[in-house]
Structures are given as C-alpha cells and as structure tokens.
Amino acid sequence: TRPPRRRDAPILSGALVWQVVLVALLFLAAVSGIFRYATDRGYPLALAQTMAMNTLVVLEIFHLFFIRNLHGASLTWAAARGTKVVWAVVATVAVAQSAVTYLPPLQAVLGTRPVPLMDGLLILAVGAAFFALIEIEKQIRLGLKG
C-alpha cells in the first residue's frame, strides 16, 4: 500500500491530469469512431447511436479494471479477480446494457436498436484496445518515474 498524500501536495497531480485528459480523448475517439463507422456503413441513426452508447459502456467497464490499480500492473490474476462487488457491478451493467440494446420494450422507450454480433465484437475489441493503450502508457510512465 502507498502512504497517504502529503498535506501540501495538490489533489490533482500533473500525472493525474494527464491521465484524465488521455482517457477523455481516447473515449472521444472510440465513441465517435464507432459512430462514424456505423454511419459510413449506412446503418440507421438509431443503430449508430446505440453502438456509440454501447462503446461508451464497454470503455467504462475496461476503465474500471484499469483504474483499480493506478500504481501497478492491471493485468495480474489478483487484479482480474477483483472483488465480488466489482464483478457484481460489471454483471449488473452488462445485463442492463443488454436489456436496453436487445429488449423490444426498452428499445421502443429508449430508441435503441439491436447491435449485430460482429459489430458487438468490434465494440469489445475497441474496449480491449483502449485497455491495452492505457495500460501500456501507465507502464511506460511508471518505468520513467521509477
């Protein structure tokens, strides 16, 4: 475990500000990229919006596993196991997101459309690529720092 932050240390360090900006830019690129991909393929606007929303949720889930360990490797068995609460939250979010995407009553209320399997796999791949990028950046940053 790390010692507490010094009293005179800023709440938002330069490294943390950098991390927030990097993640925000990657989220923007991924979500808008998936939306653009869908519209370029001629998908209906509602499907493109649903794919963008699903991309955001997938990115948030991958980011959850990254953020749990800002000062070490996230790709360890202990980190992947997490806690029961983390997995319960991920399962709840996944079920809710699937319901919003695939259940006709929720589609009617929220204006969503079912995402085709291959596009769903693409969204998961974008999430995995996001996780890999931020994890590589973290390891480089920690290597330079340490």
N, C-alpha and C positions, 0 to 999 in steps of 0.2 A: 504494500500500500504506500501511497505517497503521503508526505507530510502536508499539513494544511498550507494554503496560500499565505504568503506574508501579508501583514496588515496594510503595508504601503503599496503592495502590488495591485495593478489595475485588475478590475473584474474581467475585462476583455483584453487579453494579451494580443500582441500582434499576430501570433500564430493562430489564435482562435478566430480573430477577424478574418485572416487569410482562409481558414477552413470554412467559415460561413460563406464567404464570397465564392470560393471554389465550388462548394456543394450547390449553392444557388445557381451558379452558371451552368453546372452540369445538369441540374434539374431542368432548367430552362431549355438547354439544348436537347435533352432527351424527350421531354414532353412535346416541345414544338416540332422536333424531328419526326416523332411518331405521327403527330397530327398532319404534318406535311406529307409524309409517306402515304397516309390514308387518303388524303385529298388528291394527291397525284395519281393514285390508283383508281380514282373515280368513285370512291366509297361515298355513301351519303354522309352529309354533315353530322347527323346524329351518331353514326358509327365512328367517324373520325374523332368526335368529342368523347365518346365512350372509351375509345382506345387511348386517348390522351389522359383521361381520368384514371384508367387502369394503370397506365405507365407511372403516373404520379404515386399511386398507392404502392406499386411494386418498388419504386425507388425509396419510398419511406420505409418499407419493410427492410430492404437491404441496408439502408442507412441506420436503422435501429441496431442491427447487428454490428455495424462499424462503430457507432458512437459509444457502445458499451465498453469499449477499450481504446481510448484515445492515446494511451501511452505505451501500447504494446501491440503484438500481433492479434488480429481479429480472427485469423484462420488457424485456430487451435481447437482441439476437441472440447476443451473446457469452455471456450468462448462460443462454440457452435451449440453446445448443450444448453447454455444459458441457464435460465431459471424457469420453473414451471409457469410463473406469471408471464414471462416474456412469450413463451410458446402459446400460452392460453390467449394472449392478446393477438399474436400473429394468426392463430387459428380463427379467432373471432372476426378479425379484419378480413381474412381470406373468405370466410363464409359470407359475411355481409357484402363484400365486393362482388362475389359470385352471384348472390341474390339480386343485387342491383343490376348486374350485367345480364343475367340469364332468365330471371323470373318475369313472365309477361305482365303480371300486375304492377310490379315495380318499374318495368320498362315503360308502361303506359303513364305512370305518375311522373317518372323522372326523365323521360325522353331518351332513354338509353337503348342501345341495340346490342344483340349478341355478337361477341367478338369471335371470328373464325379461329379454329385451332392453331393454324400456322401463324396467324397474327398474334395470338396469345403467347405462343412460344417465342416469337420475336420480342414481345414486350418483356418476357422473362430474361431473354438474352441481353436486352438493353440494361435491365437491372443488374445482371451479373457483371456486365462490362463496367457499369458505374461503380459497383463494389470493388472490382479489381483496380480501377483507376484511383479511387480514393485510398485504397489500402496501399498501393504502390507509392503514392505520394506521401502517405504517412510514414512508410518505412524509409523512404529517402530522407524525409525531414528529420526523423528520429536518428538516422545514421549521421546526418550532418551535425545534429545537435550534440550527439553523444560521443 
